[in-house]
C-alpha cells in the first residue's frame, strides 16, 4: 500500500511510497481523514474545496472519499456547501480542530474488533490493559495536535497551497 502527498511542493506532486512505523498500523481511513482535513485547511481559504479536487490530490476516486467526508461532516468537522462552487469548508477554526477529534469521527472506537475471550491470564490481565492504556495515551497526544499545527508544519517543509498569496487571518 502506498501513501501519496495531497499537497504539491513548488508545483510538483510528491509521492511517498510505503507506510512505515505506526502509520502502517493505523487504519487508512484515519490517515486519509487527517490528509483531507489538512487539505481543506491548507487549500480552502479561497472557498470550498470540491470532492473532485480532494480526490485528485489524494489520487483517489471521489467515491472512495465519500464515506470519510460524510463522517467528518456528521461530526461537524467539515461543512458541506452545495451548488456550482460547492465543496467542503472547515466546520470550525483550524486551531480548534484536533487530530484526536478527527480520529474519533472516522474510527469506530465503540465497535471493537472481534476477539475471542483470551484464555491466557497474561493476555487478559497484562497485554490487553496495556494496549488500552497506550490507545488512550495516543488519543490524548492527538488531542494536542491541531490543524493549525499541521498547516504550520506543511509550510515548514515547503509545501505550497493553491491559496498562496491570499491574506488568511482569524479575528
Helices and strands as residue ranges (DSSP letters): E 3-4, E 15-16, G 21-24, H 28-43, H 51-58, H 62-74, E 78-81, E 87-90, G 94-96, H 99-106, H 121-122, I 123-127, H 128-142, H 147-156
